Amino acid sequence: NPGSGSTVNVLDDSGASSSSGNPILQSVANGSQEQQWDVVTAGNGFFNLKNRLSGLVLDLNGSGFAAQQAANAGSPTQQWQIVAVH
């Protein structure tokens, strides 16, 4: 991550929660399922990131700045593109 200067930070379902609205934080990798995400096709070149522990997807809250997990509702705040950075 260029912002943190670390290459071992991952998205973490804080507290290993299965609750919708639970915050997703950047943490040091420890290999737990709460830090594992499946990339699932959402159509039109977009993807959902589904947490292996909770089964919920990565979502942006109403302000659009904080990440949380939520049930997949097909919302644009839950759809992601994978873009190569050079």
C-alpha angles and dihedrals in degrees: 000000000000091000097055098029089231130117097193100063118115139179107271129196093226113233092006088269127174092198123118110242094031109145120252112218137188109251141165110272116259101163096247122144091245086068096047121095131186118215107227124186112248096178135254092056094305130117140201119224106220120196112232094215102045101024088225125124132241109264137173116235123238094279090053093229107086124064121226138160122252143162111280106264097162089250120160087236087066098048121092137184124214109226126184114236118206 
